[in-house]
Amino acid sequence: MLDFLSLVVLTKNTSTIPILGPIWNIIVNVLGVIMNVIYLSLEKIGIGNIGLAIIIFTLVMRIILFPTSLNQQKSSRMMQIMQPEMKAIQDKYKNKTDNASMMAQQEEMKALYEKYGTSMTGGCLPLLLQMPIIFALYRIIMNIPAYVPHVYSIYENVMNAIGGSSAAQKLVDFATDNGMKNILAQLHNLGVGENVSYTADQIGNFIIDFLYKLNPSQWTALQGVFTDTNAVNAIQTAAEQSAHINNFLGINLSTAPSAMGFVPNVYWIIPILAGLLQYLSAKLMTAQNAGMAEGNDQSAQMMKSMNMMMPLMSVWFCFTFASGIGLYWCASSFFMIIQQIMMNKYFGKFSDQELLQASMEKTNKKRAKKGLPPIDEKTVEKRIEKAKAMANTAEKNRMAVIAKQSAKTKESTEYYNRNAAPGSLASKANMVKMYDEKNEKNKK
């Protein structure tokens, strides 16, 4: 987790995610434009504030991602409805590992998914589509200056005043003396003493990322590092501007709650609120999908554990990272709760049969576009019955082979043991003798 975060906090000019490559950069840049538009709009009405920008940005992202969330919720509901039939198929083929039974089970499962107009990946695909966007969101929230030019200029003025990339060593010494080694690790030690060679522009971006993370007390301490009047004045101006844009209800968003110590203070509101909102969100999702774990103790236990672990993880992350990340986490959970309530109310209006019928109609429209015949419950039931018949035939054939082999073994045993007590030494010697005689006859 920390390795990933250390990669994404860099300005957009200095890092990329090789796994996603150009796609990742496109997603991040598009979302960065949205964040910039939101911030500039707030600036025009005189309330330019990163906290408000983060909340509005989070709301916009939840709206954009709503279709995938709706599809995921629909798939979960269909999985809940089909759970009894799915369990019946699984129980039917339990402990059957022969190829015929496994193929028959797959065929029945496939037909069942067609019946309900969903697929095995129906619930996972929306999540997979959201993941690149979610990672991009974190990168933007953690690295506002890279995507909001107005904010970037605040820290760029300081960087130019203190000597540009040549000031990196002084800032590294300052960070070391003020207990900021974790930030240095995230920012590759500002390019100082690293095995990788960085350009002046890249080091400058590291410096801007570093300055953005300073809290008010660290800005004050930084003034004592430089003696040049222009540098001191630039630092004072940036400190005031940074305090203004980062202040949200008395909380500086560049400051992590952990930096304020373990005595309860106003900064604790964000991690506590994050944990509570995450818990409520998990409870709402559990209420909607309760039937999926019904009759499955392992799934129910796993869901219960997740409902406890996720809120605790939210508290820990929001306590450790800058409050801006915590604010995003809280806003995201809050909007997810509202979204979940709306979806629960919407899906609660429909019976299982109505949802099944609507899902089948949608599936048939897709099949019609591909030139395939429509399916209905009767068609699917026939496929399931056919799969059952195939399984029964395969099982009968398997049992016939076993019976034939048993009969052959019994006949052979009786032949060799007919003149001696079964299992005796004489019977074994007799078996060898008769075997040789039999082979001799076959040779003639």
C-alpha positions, 0 to 999 in steps of 0.5 A, spaced: 500 500 500 505 504 501 509 503 495 503 504 491 502 511 495 509 513 494 508 512 486 502 516 485 503 522 490 508 525 485 506 530 480 503 528 473 510 530 470 514 525 474 511 519 474 506 514 471 503 507 472 506 502 467 501 497 468 495 501 465 500 506 461 497 511 457 490 509 459 492 511 466 494 518 464 488 519 460 483 517 466 488 521 471 488 527 466 481 528 465 479 527 472 484 532 474 481 537 469 474 536 472 478 538 479 481 544 476 474 546 473 471 545 480 476 549 484 476 555 479 468 555 479 469 556 487 474 561 486 470 565 481 465 566 487 470 568 492 470 561 496 476 558 493 477 552 498 480 545 497 476 542 502 469 544 498 473 542 491 474 535 494 467 534 496 464 537 490 469 533 486 467 526 490 459 528 488 461 528 481 465 522 481 459 518 485 454 521 479 459 518 474 460 512 477 453 511 479 451 506 472 456 501 474 454 501 482 447 500 479 449 494 475 453 491 481 447 492 485 442 489 480 447 483 479 447 482 487 440 482 487 439 477 482 445 473 485 441 473 491 434 471 488 438 465 484 442 463 490 437 457 492 437 454 485 445 455 485 446 451 492 441 446 489 446 444 483 452 445 488 449 440 493 447 435 487 454 435 484 458 435 491 464 430 491 463 428 484 470 430 481 469 425 474 469 429 468 462 428 466 459 430 472 463 437 472 461 438 465 454 437 467 455 442 473 458 447 468 452 446 463 447 447 469 450 453 472 451 456 465 443 455 464 441 458 470 445 464 469 442 465 462 435 464 466 436 470 470 440 474 465 446 475 469 453 472 469 459 469 474 462 476 473 456 480 473 458 483 480 465 483 479 466 487 472 463 494 475 468 493 481 474 492 476 471 498 471 471 502 477 478 501 480 482 505 475 478 511 477 478 510 484 486 510 484 486 516 479 482 519 484 487 518 490 492 521 486 489 527 484 486 528 492 493 527 494 497 531 489 492 537 488 498 542 485 499 537 479 492 538 477 490 545 479 494 550 476 492 556 481 494 552 487 501 550 483 503 557 482 502 558 490 508 553 491 512 555 485 513 562 487 516 559 493 520 554 489 523 559 485 524 564 491 529 559 495 533 557 489 529 552 485 532 545 484 538 547 488 534 548 494 533 540 494 538 539 499 536 544 504 529 542 504 531 534 505 535 537 511 529 541 514 525 535 513 530 530 517 530 535 522 523 536 523 521 528 523 518 528 515 522 522 513 516 518 511 514 524 506 521 524 504 521 517 502 514 518 498 518 523 494 524 519 493 528 524 497 527 530 493 531 526 488 537 528 492 542 522 493 538 517 489 540 512 485 536 514 479 538 521 476 532 526 476 532 532 471 531 539 474 524 540 472 523 533 476 526 535 482 522 542 482 516 538 482 518 534 488 519 540 491 512 543 490 509 536 492 513 537 499 511 544 500 504 542 499 504 537 504 507 542 510 502 544 515 502 551 518 507 550 524 512 547 519 511 553 514 513 557 520 519 553 521 521 553 514 522 561 514 528 560 519 532 555 514 533 561 509 536 568 510 534 571 503 529 577 504 525 574 498 525 567 500 522 569 507 517 573 504 515 568 499 514 563 504 510 567 509 505 569 503 505 562 501 504 560 508 498 564 508 495 562 502 496 555 503 492 556 510 486 559 507 485 554 501 487 548 506 483 550 512 476 546 512 472 547 518 478 549 522 482 543 520 488 544 515 487 539 510 495 538 509 496 535 516 495 528 518 491 527 524 497 523 527 501 529 527 497 532 532 498 527 537 494 522 541 490 527 545 483 528 542 483 534 538 479 537 532 483 533 527 480 526 530 473 528 527 475 526 520 478 519 522 472 517 527 467 520 522 470 516 516 469 509 521 462 511 522 460 512 515 464 506 513 460 502 518 453 505 516 455 504 508 457 496 510 450 495 514 446 498 508 449 493 503 449 487 508 441 489 509 440 489 501 444 482 500 443 479 506 440 473 502 446 471 499 449 469 505 443 465 507 445 458 509 452 459 508 455 460 514 462 461 511 460 467 507 456 470 513 462 470 517 466 473 512 461 478 511 461 480 518 468 480 519 469 485 513 463 489 516 468 490 522 475 490 519 473 496 513 471 501 518 477 500 523 481 500 516 478 507 515 479 510 521 487 508 521 488 510 514 484 517 515 488 518 522 495 516 518 494 520 511 493 528 510 486 530 512 484 532 505 484 524 504 480 523 510 475 528 507 475 525 501 474 518 504 468 521 509 465 525 503 465 518 498 462 514 504 457 519 505 454 519 498 455 512 498 450 511 503 445 516 500 446 512 493 445 505 497 439 508 500 436 510 494 438 503 490 435 499 496 428 503 495 428 503 488 429 495 488 425 494 493 419 496 489 420 490 484 418 483 486 423 477 484 419 475 478 419 482 475 426 483 476 427 476 473 422 478 467 426 485 466 433 482 466 430 476 461 428 482 456 434 485 456 438 479 455 434 477 449 435 484 446 442 483 446 441 476 443 437 479 438 442 484 436 447 478 435 442 474 431 441 469 436 434 466 438 430 469 445 430 465 451 425 464 456 424 460 463 422 454 459 428 454 454 432 455 460 429 449 464 429 445 458 437 446 457 437 444 465 433 438 464 438 436 458 444 437 462 441 433 468 439 427 463 447 428 460 449 427 467 445 421 469 447 418 463 454 419 464 453 416 471 450 410 469 455 409 464 460 410 469 457 405 474 456 400 468 464 400 467 465 399 475 460 393 475 463 390 469 470 391 472 468 388 479 465 382 475 471 381 471 475 381 478 470 376 481 470 371 476 478 371 475 479 370 483 474 365 483 478 361 477 484 362 481 482 360 487 477 354 486 482 348 488 484 351 494 482 355 500 482 363 498 488 367 501 492 361 503 499 359 501 496 354 496 491 358 493 497 363 491 501 357 488 495 354 484 494 361 481 501 362 479 501 355 476 494 356 473 496 362 470 502 359 467 498 354 464 493 359 461 498 362 458 501 356 455 495 354 452 494 361 449 501 360 445 499 354 442 
